[in-house]
Amino acid sequence: MTPLEYMESQVIKRRLNHDRELARGAPEEQLHNIRQKIGYYEAACDALREQTENHVETD
């Protein structure tokens, strides 16, 4: 599993977690924290994609 695949799987896991917590009526603060984590993982995915694209272009 590549780092990008790992980060993408984390995004999926956190989105599922958010949906579960939303359905159970979790406090907004908890949902907010999960959304922040999703954002961090999405940013990591973007950075890894960019790094991969730049690496391919320079080869």
SERO-4910 file (N, C-alpha, C, O; in steps of 0.05 Angstrom, whole numbers):
BEGIN
 pado doro    nc1    nc2    nc3   cac1   cac2   cac3    cc1    cc2    cc3    oc1    oc2    oc3
  Met    A     17    -24      0      0      0      0     18     25      0     36     27     16
  Thr    A     12     42    -19     28     67    -20     18     87      1     -3     84     12
  Pro    A     34    107      7     25    128     25     -1    141     16    -18    147     33
  Leu    A     -3    146    -10    -28    158    -20    -52    140    -15    -73    149     -7
  Glu    A    -49    115    -21    -71     96    -16    -79     95     13   -102     94     20
  Tyr    A    -59     96     31    -64     96     60    -80    121     67   -100    119     82
  Met    A    -71    144     58    -85    169     65   -114    169     54   -132    179     67
  Glu    A   -117    159     29   -144    157     18   -162    139     34   -186    145     38
  Ser    A   -151    117     45   -167     99     61   -174    113     88   -196    108     98
  Gln    A   -157    130     98   -163    145    122   -186    164    118   -203    168    135
  Val    A   -186    177     94   -208    196     88   -234    180     88   -254    190     99
  Ile    A   -235    157     75   -259    141     74   -268    133    102   -291    135    109
  Lys    A   -249    124    119   -256    115    146   -267    138    162   -287    135    177
  Arg    A   -255    162    160   -264    185    175   -292    194    166   -308    203    182
  Arg    A   -297    193    140   -324    200    130   -345    181    140   -367    190    148
  Leu    A   -339    155    140   -357    136    152   -362    141    181   -384    139    191
  Asn    A   -340    147    195   -342    153    224   -360    177    228   -376    178    246
  His    A   -356    198    212   -372    222    214   -402    216    211   -419    225    226
  Asp    A   -408    200    190   -436    192    185   -448    177    208   -471    181    216
  Arg    A   -432    158    220   -442    143    243   -447    161    267   -468    159    280
  Glu    A   -428    179    272   -431    197    295   -454    216    291   -468    223    310
  Leu    A   -458    225    267   -480    243    261   -507    229    266   -525    240    277
  Ala    A   -508    204    257   -533    188    261   -539    183    290   -562    181    298
  Arg    A   -518    180    306   -523    174    334   -527    200    351   -533    199    375
  Gly    A   -525    223    338   -530    248    351   -507    259    368   -511    270    389
  Ala    A   -483    255    358   -459    264    372   -459    294    374   -471    308    357
  Pro    A   -445    305    394   -443    334    397   -430    347    373   -413    334    360
  Glu    A   -437    371    367   -426    385    343   -395    388    345   -382    386    325
  Glu    A   -385    391    369   -356    394    372   -342    368    363   -321    370    350
  Gln    A   -353    345    369   -341    320    360   -343    317    330   -324    309    317
  Leu    A   -365    325    318   -368    324    289   -348    343    276   -337    337    255
  His    A   -345    367    288   -326    386    277   -298    375    277   -283    378    258
  Asn    A   -290    361    299   -264    350    301   -259    328    279   -238    326    267
  Ile    A   -280    312    274   -278    292    253   -275    305    226   -259    297    209
  Arg    A   -290    327    221   -288    341    196   -260    353    192   -249    354    170
  Gln    A   -248    362    214   -221    373    213   -201    351    205   -184    355    188
  Lys    A   -204    327    216   -187    305    209   -190    298    180   -170    293    166
  Ile    A   -215    298    170   -219    292    142   -204    313    125   -191    305    105
  Gly    A   -206    338    132   -191    359    118   -161    355    118   -148    359     97
  Tyr    A   -150    346    141   -121    341    142   -113    318    124    -93    320    109
  Tyr    A   -129    297    124   -123    274    107   -126    281     77   -111    272     60
  Glu    A   -147    297     71   -150    306     43   -127    323     34   -117    321     11
  Ala    A   -117    340     51    -94    357     45    -69    340     40    -53    345     22
  Ala    A    -66    319     57    -43    301     53    -46    286     27    -26    283     13
  Cys    A    -70    278     19    -74    265     -6    -66    283    -29    -53    275    -48
  Asp    A    -75    308    -28    -69    328    -49    -39    331    -51    -28    332    -73
  Ala    A    -25    334    -29      4    337    -29     18    313    -41     37    316    -56
  Leu    A      9    289    -33     21    265    -44     16    262    -74     34    254    -89
  Arg    A     -8    270    -83    -14    269   -112      5    288   -127     16    282   -148
  Glu    A      7    312   -116     24    332   -128     53    323   -129     67    326   -150
  Gln    A     63    312   -108     90    301   -107     94    279   -127    115    278   -140
  Thr    A     74    262   -130     76    240   -149     76    251   -177     92    242   -194
  Glu    A     59    270   -183     58    282   -210     85    296   -216     94    294   -239
  Asn    A     96    311   -197    121    325   -202    144    305   -206    162    310   -222
  His    A    143    283   -191    164    263   -193    163    250   -220    184    244   -232
  Val    A    139    244   -230    136    232   -257    146    251   -279    158    242   -298
  Glu    A    139    277   -276    147    296   -297    177    299   -298    188    304   -320
  Thr    A    192    297   -276    220    301   -276    236    276   -285    260    279   -291
  Asp    A    223    254   -286    237    229   -294    241    227   -324    252    207   -333
***
